[in-house]
Amino acid sequence: MDARESFRHKTLLTRREVLRLGGASGLALTLSDFLRCKSVAQPAASRTFGQARSVIVLYLHGGHAQQETWDPKPDGPLPERGEFGAIATSVPGVRFGELLPRSAQIAHKLAIIRSMSHANANHVQASMDAMTGQGHPPQAEARGDFAPSVNDFPPFGAVVSRLRAHGQLPPWVQIGPLMRRNNGTILHGQSPGFLGPRYSPLAIDQPLLPGDVRIEAVASNPTVPVMRLNDRGRLLEQVEQQRRQLDQAAEVQTFDAFHRQAFNILSSSETARAFNLAAEPGMVRARYGATEFGQRCLLARRLAEAGVPIVNVHFCHTPDGSWDTHGRHFSQMKNSLCPTFDQAFSALVEDLDQRGLLGQTLVLATAEFGRTPRVNNAAGRDHWPWVYSIALAGAGTRPGTVYGSSDGIAAHPTANPHDPRDLAATVYHLLGVPPDTLLHDQTNRPHALVIGRPIDGVLA
């Protein structure tokens, strides 16, 4: 049985396997175990373990073309290579697509993987692979688009929310609209899945461009003083007290604790400062670009700087184009998609570096797959999961690295192929999550968190 076909057998463990992996008690890894593992000195081979305090995931919904970004093929046959050439970067011998000039200037800070590969060409389903490293069984692709489930494997943000102690900041923030197909189906990997709704993200879905922007999810109305928030807190206490008198069930107490924790996070001064995007100088905001994606990246930097562990930034469909370039591929890439991404991504990496934060912040630019080698009749590129490229920076990754390779038309890997399971293992490694960590779903069944292996070629 192929490893992908048996993924459920690898994630859903038997009691015997739990006893073998977790000790005689059969319990999941506790928070104290997790923190202890982070504090123990690692051998040289694992010196990058736990270097990431925060992870910023830039998700290019739809799938960016490897040929026009990180893996150009200027010498390939005309039907495949497209309209654009390649440019030199700050790393001798390494070339990027000509539409990424700013990223080319910081190539010495990046680690590029040109050999990512899997076999699911469905947006909705493949996003599960990208966000969790687990995915659906191969036969699921025939089902097409279907809604996320409470049984889905949880993504990075939900997992870290479960494993790490909560302070005065939200552990997981999603910036940008909920990602959907054109038919309205929600992409998988954006919800907490089998961990349950208490591990959902704080979602920020509003325009961020205005100079006086206020993040509605964490700020009171300008006409409502902060004192009113505290009044709401006292009202909440009264309601909770009455409810406890009516029902002392453990479930209610758990919900009350979760509700109070959410209120404390949203009303804390630390959260208010982190989300105060309007406090950024105009020059800094301009540096990221006068685009929604650019300002989302700037907000992500503020959150990482404050200590939020996981920040997802969504680059979704926009009025000017979409990464799902089945038509007008070259005009969208040239006029909107690549310039917007190039400015924001390079600004984020440079800004983190200049602030001394890049060493503890992992930046990951990824998607569910790449685009076809051959251009279609609508001047577009279609879905292509069999090889695609991603970019990483910071937090224990090896700067100035290009790892893996594809063939002459960017159709298949020719060296060091890796799938999303290995990428997820790499992210968890950098976060300091032990590879034998177990997660329990809401029925207390144990699941192996990591089923891939860290990609050593991009680790420092």
C-alpha positions as CSV (number, residue, x, y, z in Angstrom):
1,M,0.0,0.0,0.0
2,D,1.4,3.4,-1.0
3,A,2.2,5.8,1.9
4,R,-0.3,8.3,0.6
5,E,-3.0,5.7,0.4
6,S,-2.4,4.6,4.0
7,F,-2.2,8.0,5.5
8,R,-5.2,7.4,7.8
9,H,-3.4,4.3,9.2
10,K,-0.4,6.6,9.9
11,T,-2.3,9.3,11.7
12,L,-5.0,7.4,13.6
13,L,-3.1,5.2,16.0
14,T,-4.1,2.1,17.8
15,R,-3.9,1.8,21.6
16,R,-0.8,-0.5,21.3
17,E,1.0,2.2,19.2
18,V,0.0,4.9,21.7
19,L,1.5,2.8,24.5
20,R,4.7,2.3,22.5
21,L,5.1,5.9,21.5
22,G,3.7,7.7,24.5
23,G,4.5,5.5,27.5
24,A,2.4,3.2,29.6
25,S,-0.2,5.9,30.4
26,G,-1.3,6.2,26.8
27,L,-1.8,9.9,27.2
28,A,-1.0,12.6,24.6
29,L,2.1,14.7,24.9
30,T,1.4,17.2,27.7
31,L,2.2,20.9,27.5
32,S,4.9,20.4,30.1
33,D,6.5,17.7,27.9
34,F,6.3,20.1,25.0
35,L,8.0,22.9,26.8
36,R,10.6,20.6,28.3
37,C,11.5,19.4,24.8
38,K,12.0,23.0,23.7
39,S,14.3,23.7,26.6
40,V,16.6,20.7,26.2
41,A,19.8,21.5,24.2
42,Q,19.6,19.8,20.8
43,P,22.5,18.0,19.2
44,A,24.3,19.7,16.2
45,A,22.1,17.7,13.7
46,S,19.0,19.3,15.3
47,R,20.3,22.8,16.1
48,T,17.4,24.4,14.2
49,F,14.8,22.6,16.4
50,G,12.6,25.2,18.0
51,Q,14.1,28.3,16.4
52,A,10.7,29.7,15.2
53,R,8.8,31.7,17.8
54,S,6.3,32.7,15.1
55,V,5.4,31.4,11.7
56,I,3.9,33.7,9.0
57,V,2.2,31.6,6.2
58,L,1.6,33.6,3.0
59,Y,-0.9,31.5,1.1
60,L,-1.3,32.3,-2.7
61,H,-4.7,30.9,-3.1
62,G,-5.2,29.3,-6.6
63,G,-1.6,28.2,-7.1
64,H,1.2,30.4,-8.4
65,A,3.2,29.5,-11.5
66,Q,6.6,28.1,-10.8
67,Q,7.8,29.2,-14.2
68,E,7.1,32.9,-13.6
69,T,8.3,33.0,-10.0
70,W,11.0,30.8,-8.4
71,D,11.8,28.3,-11.2
72,P,12.0,30.1,-14.6
73,K,12.8,28.1,-17.7
74,P,14.0,30.7,-20.2
75,D,15.7,28.1,-22.4
76,G,12.7,25.8,-22.5
77,P,10.5,25.3,-25.6
78,L,8.3,28.2,-26.5
79,P,4.9,26.6,-25.7
80,E,6.0,26.0,-22.2
81,R,8.4,28.8,-21.2
82,G,5.9,31.6,-21.8
83,E,6.4,35.3,-22.3
84,F,8.9,36.2,-19.5
85,G,12.5,35.7,-18.9
86,A,14.8,35.2,-15.9
87,I,16.9,37.7,-13.9
88,A,20.0,37.4,-11.8
89,T,19.6,37.4,-8.0
90,S,21.9,38.3,-5.1
91,V,23.0,34.6,-5.1
92,P,25.5,33.9,-7.9
93,G,24.1,31.5,-10.4
94,V,20.6,31.6,-9.1
95,R,17.9,33.2,-11.3
96,F,14.2,34.1,-10.5
97,G,11.4,35.0,-12.9
98,E,11.8,38.6,-14.2
99,L,8.6,39.6,-12.4
100,L,10.2,39.3,-9.0
101,P,13.0,41.9,-9.1
102,R,12.7,42.8,-5.4
103,S,12.7,39.2,-4.2
104,A,15.7,38.6,-6.5
105,Q,17.6,41.3,-4.5
106,I,17.0,39.4,-1.2
107,A,17.6,35.9,-2.6
108,H,20.5,35.5,-0.2
109,K,18.0,35.6,2.7
110,L,15.7,33.0,1.1
111,A,15.5,29.2,0.9
112,I,13.7,28.1,-2.3
113,I,12.4,24.6,-2.8
114,R,11.8,23.8,-6.5
115,S,10.8,20.2,-6.1
116,M,7.5,20.2,-4.1
117,S,5.1,17.6,-5.5
118,H,1.9,15.7,-4.8
119,A,-1.0,14.4,-6.9
120,N,-4.2,16.3,-6.0
121,A,-5.2,18.9,-8.5
122,N,-8.4,20.0,-6.7
123,H,-8.1,23.4,-5.0
124,V,-10.5,22.6,-2.1
125,Q,-8.8,19.3,-1.2
126,A,-5.2,20.2,-2.0
127,S,-5.3,23.1,0.4
128,M,-5.6,20.5,3.2
129,D,-2.3,19.0,2.2
130,A,-0.7,22.5,2.1
131,M,-2.1,23.6,5.5
132,T,-1.8,20.4,7.5
133,G,0.7,18.0,5.9
134,Q,-2.0,15.3,6.0
135,G,-4.4,15.6,3.2
136,H,-7.2,13.4,2.0
137,P,-6.9,9.9,0.6
138,P,-6.4,9.7,-3.2
139,Q,-9.9,8.5,-3.9
140,A,-11.3,11.7,-2.4
141,E,-10.2,13.7,-5.5
142,A,-13.0,12.0,-7.5
143,R,-15.5,13.7,-5.1
144,G,-14.5,17.1,-6.4
145,D,-15.4,20.1,-4.1
146,F,-16.9,19.2,-0.7
147,A,-17.2,21.2,2.5
148,P,-14.6,20.9,5.3
149,S,-15.5,18.6,8.1
150,V,-15.2,18.5,11.9
151,N,-13.2,15.3,11.3
152,D,-10.5,17.1,9.2
153,F,-6.9,17.2,10.4
154,P,-6.2,20.5,12.0
155,P,-3.8,23.1,10.4
156,F,-0.7,24.6,12.0
157,G,-2.5,27.3,13.8
158,A,-5.0,25.0,15.6
159,V,-2.3,22.6,16.5
160,V,-0.1,25.3,18.1
161,S,-3.2,26.7,19.8
162,R,-3.7,23.3,21.4
163,L,0.0,22.7,22.4
164,R,1.1,26.1,23.6
165,A,0.0,28.0,26.7
166,H,-2.1,31.1,25.9
167,G,-1.0,34.5,27.0
168,Q,-2.7,37.9,26.3
169,L,-2.4,37.4,22.5
170,P,-4.4,35.2,20.2
171,P,-2.3,32.1,19.3
172,W,-3.6,31.9,15.7
173,V,-4.7,34.8,13.4
174,Q,-6.0,34.6,9.9
175,I,-5.7,37.8,7.9
176,G,-7.8,38.1,4.7
177,P,-11.1,36.6,3.5
178,L,-11.9,33.0,4.1
179,M,-10.6,31.2,1.0
180,R,-13.3,29.7,-1.2
181,R,-13.7,28.4,-4.7
182,N,-15.8,30.4,-7.2
183,N,-18.7,28.1,-6.4
184,G,-18.5,29.1,-2.7
185,T,-16.9,25.9,-1.4
186,I,-14.6,26.7,1.5
187,L,-11.0,25.5,1.0
188,H,-9.9,22.9,3.6
189,G,-7.3,23.5,6.2
190,Q,-8.6,26.8,7.5
191,S,-10.6,25.5,10.5
192,P,-9.6,23.5,13.6
193,G,-11.0,20.2,12.3
194,F,-11.1,17.4,14.9
195,L,-9.7,19.7,17.7
196,G,-12.9,21.5,17.9
197,P,-14.1,25.2,17.6
198,R,-12.2,26.4,20.7
199,Y,-9.0,26.3,18.6
200,S,-10.4,28.4,15.8
201,P,-8.4,31.4,14.6
202,L,-9.1,35.1,15.2
203,A,-10.1,36.1,11.7
204,I,-9.4,39.6,10.3
205,D,-11.4,40.2,7.1
206,Q,-11.7,43.9,6.5
207,P,-10.0,46.5,4.3
208,L,-6.6,47.5,5.8
209,L,-5.6,50.3,3.4
210,P,-7.1,53.3,5.1
211,G,-4.6,55.3,7.0
212,D,-6.8,55.4,10.1
213,V,-7.7,51.7,9.9
214,R,-9.1,50.1,13.1
215,I,-9.2,46.4,13.3
216,E,-12.8,45.7,14.1
217,A,-12.3,42.3,15.6
218,V,-10.3,43.7,18.5
219,A,-11.2,47.4,18.7
220,S,-14.3,49.0,20.2
221,N,-16.3,51.4,18.1
222,P,-14.7,54.9,18.3
223,T,-17.8,56.2,20.1
224,V,-17.6,53.4,22.7
225,P,-15.0,53.9,25.4
226,V,-12.8,51.1,26.5
227,M,-14.6,51.2,29.8
228,R,-17.6,49.8,28.0
229,L,-15.6,46.7,27.1
230,N,-14.9,46.2,30.8
231,D,-18.6,46.7,31.5
232,R,-19.3,43.9,29.0
233,G,-16.8,41.8,30.9
234,R,-18.7,42.4,34.2
235,L,-21.9,41.6,32.5
236,L,-20.3,38.4,31.2
237,E,-19.3,37.5,34.7
238,Q,-22.9,37.9,35.9
239,V,-24.3,35.8,33.2
240,E,-21.7,33.1,33.8
241,Q,-22.4,33.1,37.5
242,Q,-26.1,32.6,36.9
243,R,-25.3,29.8,34.4
244,R,-23.1,28.0,36.9
245,Q,-25.8,28.1,39.5
246,L,-28.1,26.4,37.0
247,D,-25.6,23.9,35.6
248,Q,-22.2,22.8,37.0
249,A,-21.5,20.4,34.2
250,A,-17.9,20.1,33.2
251,E,-18.8,21.0,29.6
252,V,-20.3,24.3,30.7
253,Q,-17.3,25.1,32.9
254,T,-15.0,24.4,29.9
255,F,-17.0,26.6,27.7
256,D,-17.0,29.4,30.3
257,A,-13.2,29.2,30.6
258,F,-12.8,29.4,26.8
259,H,-15.3,32.3,26.6
260,R,-13.5,34.2,29.3
261,Q,-10.1,33.5,27.7
262,A,-11.3,34.9,24.3
263,F,-12.7,38.0,26.0
264,N,-9.4,38.6,27.9
265,I,-7.4,38.3,24.6
266,L,-9.7,40.6,22.7
267,S,-9.8,43.2,25.4
268,S,-6.1,43.2,26.4
269,S,-3.9,46.2,25.9
270,E,-1.2,43.9,24.4
271,T,-3.6,42.8,21.7
272,A,-4.7,46.4,21.0
273,R,-1.1,47.5,20.5
274,A,-0.3,44.5,18.2
275,F,-3.3,45.2,15.9
276,N,-2.8,49.0,15.8
277,L,-1.8,49.1,12.1
278,A,-2.5,52.8,12.0
279,A,0.5,53.3,14.3
280,E,2.9,52.4,11.6
281,P,4.7,55.3,9.9
282,G,3.5,56.2,6.4
283,M,6.9,55.2,4.9
284,V,6.6,51.7,6.4
285,R,3.1,51.2,5.1
286,A,4.2,52.4,1.7
287,R,7.1,50.1,1.7
288,Y,4.8,47.1,1.8
289,G,2.6,48.5,-1.0
290,A,-0.7,50.2,-1.3
291,T,-2.5,46.9,-1.6
292,E,-4.6,44.8,0.7
293,F,-2.1,42.0,0.6
294,G,0.8,44.4,1.4
295,Q,-1.0,45.7,4.4
296,R,-1.9,42.2,5.5
297,C,1.8,41.3,5.5
298,L,2.6,44.4,7.5
299,L,0.0,43.5,10.1
300,A,1.5,40.0,10.1
301,R,4.9,41.5,11.0
302,R,3.3,43.4,13.9
303,L,1.7,40.3,15.2
304,A,4.9,38.2,14.9
305,E,6.8,41.0,16.6
306,A,4.3,40.9,19.5
307,G,4.6,37.1,19.8
308,V,1.6,35.6,18.0
309,P,2.7,32.1,17.1
310,I,0.9,31.5,13.8
311,V,-0.3,34.1,11.3
312,N,-1.9,33.1,8.1
313,V,-2.1,35.8,5.4
314,H,-4.4,35.0,2.5
315,F,-3.8,36.3,-1.0
316,C,-7.1,35.5,-2.6
317,H,-9.1,36.5,-5.6
318,T,-8.9,40.3,-6.2
319,P,-10.5,42.7,-8.6
320,D,-7.3,42.7,-10.5
321,G,-6.7,39.0,-10.8
322,S,-6.3,35.6,-9.2
323,W,-3.5,33.2,-8.9
324,D,-5.8,30.6,-10.5
325,T,-4.8,31.9,-13.9
326,H,-6.7,29.6,-16.3
327,G,-6.9,32.6,-18.6
328,R,-5.0,35.9,-19.2
329,H,-2.2,34.3,-17.2
330,F,0.6,36.6,-18.4
331,S,-1.2,39.9,-18.1
332,Q,-2.4,39.1,-14.6
333,M,1.0,38.0,-13.5
334,K,2.7,41.0,-15.0
335,N,0.2,43.8,-14.0
336,S,-1.1,42.7,-10.6
337,L,-0.1,39.4,-9.0
338,C,3.6,39.4,-9.1
339,P,4.2,43.1,-8.4
340,T,1.9,43.0,-5.4
341,F,3.5,39.8,-4.0
342,D,7.1,40.9,-4.8
343,Q,6.8,44.2,-3.0
344,A,5.0,42.8,0.1
345,F,7.1,39.6,0.4
346,S,10.4,41.3,0.1
347,A,9.4,44.1,2.4
348,L,8.3,41.6,5.0
349,V,11.5,39.6,4.9
350,E,13.7,42.8,5.0
351,D,11.6,44.4,7.7
352,L,11.8,41.3,10.0
353,D,15.6,41.1,9.4
354,Q,16.2,44.8,10.1
355,R,14.2,44.5,13.4
356,G,16.2,41.5,14.4
357,L,13.2,39.2,14.2
358,L,14.0,37.1,11.1
359,G,16.0,34.6,13.1
360,Q,13.0,33.7,15.2
361,T,10.2,34.2,12.6
362,L,9.6,31.7,9.8
363,V,8.1,33.2,6.6
364,L,6.6,30.6,4.3
365,A,5.1,31.5,0.8
366,T,3.2,28.6,-0.5
367,A,0.0,27.4,-2.2
368,E,-1.9,24.3,-3.0
369,F,0.0,23.5,-6.2
370,G,1.6,25.1,-9.2
371,R,0.6,25.6,-12.9
372,T,0.9,23.6,-16.0
373,P,4.0,23.7,-18.1
374,R,2.0,24.1,-21.3
375,V,-0.1,27.3,-21.9
376,N,-3.7,26.6,-22.8
377,N,-5.8,28.2,-25.6
378,A,-7.0,30.9,-23.2
379,A,-3.4,32.1,-22.6
380,G,-3.6,30.5,-19.2
381,R,-1.9,27.8,-17.1
382,D,-4.0,25.2,-15.4
383,H,-3.6,23.2,-12.2
384,W,-0.3,21.3,-11.7
385,P,0.5,19.6,-8.4
386,W,3.3,17.4,-9.8
387,V,5.9,20.0,-9.3
388,Y,5.8,23.5,-7.8
389,S,8.0,25.9,-5.9
390,I,7.8,27.6,-2.5
391,A,9.9,30.1,-0.6
392,L,11.0,30.2,3.0
393,A,13.0,32.6,5.1
394,G,14.2,32.9,8.6
395,A,14.0,30.9,11.8
396,G,16.6,28.2,11.1
397,T,16.2,28.0,7.3
398,R,19.4,28.1,5.2
399,P,19.6,31.5,3.5
400,G,20.7,31.7,-0.1
401,T,19.6,28.1,-0.9
402,V,17.9,26.6,-3.9
403,Y,17.0,23.1,-3.0
404,G,15.6,20.5,-5.4
405,S,15.1,20.9,-9.1
406,S,12.6,20.3,-11.9
407,D,12.9,19.2,-15.5
408,G,13.4,21.6,-18.5
409,I,9.7,22.5,-18.6
410,A,8.9,22.6,-14.8
411,A,6.7,19.5,-15.1
412,H,8.3,17.0,-12.7
413,P,11.0,16.9,-10.0
414,T,14.4,15.8,-11.1
415,A,16.1,16.0,-7.7
416,N,15.0,15.9,-4.0
417,P,11.2,15.6,-4.4
418,H,9.2,16.4,-1.3
419,D,5.5,16.6,-0.6
420,P,3.5,18.7,1.9
421,R,4.0,16.0,4.6
422,D,7.7,16.9,4.6
423,L,7.0,20.6,4.6
424,A,4.7,20.3,7.6
425,A,7.4,18.2,9.4
426,T,9.8,21.1,8.7
427,V,7.5,23.7,10.1
428,Y,6.8,21.7,13.2
429,H,10.5,21.0,13.6
430,L,11.3,24.7,13.5
431,L,8.5,25.4,15.9
432,G,10.0,22.9,18.4
433,V,7.2,20.4,18.2
434,P,8.6,16.8,18.8
435,P,8.0,14.6,15.8
436,D,6.3,11.9,17.9
437,T,3.7,14.3,19.2
438,L,0.2,12.9,19.4
439,L,-3.1,14.8,19.0
440,H,-6.4,13.6,20.5
441,D,-9.6,14.4,18.7
442,Q,-12.8,15.1,20.5
443,T,-13.6,11.4,20.9
444,N,-10.1,11.0,22.5
445,R,-8.7,9.0,19.6
446,P,-4.9,9.7,19.1
447,H,-3.5,10.9,15.8
448,A,0.2,11.2,14.8
449,L,0.9,14.9,14.1
450,V,3.9,14.4,11.9
451,I,4.0,11.8,9.2
452,G,6.8,13.3,7.0
453,R,10.4,14.2,7.6
454,P,12.0,17.7,7.9
455,I,13.6,18.8,4.7
456,D,17.2,19.0,5.8
457,G,18.3,20.7,2.6
458,V,16.7,24.0,3.6
459,L,17.7,23.9,7.3
460,A,20.8,25.8,8.4
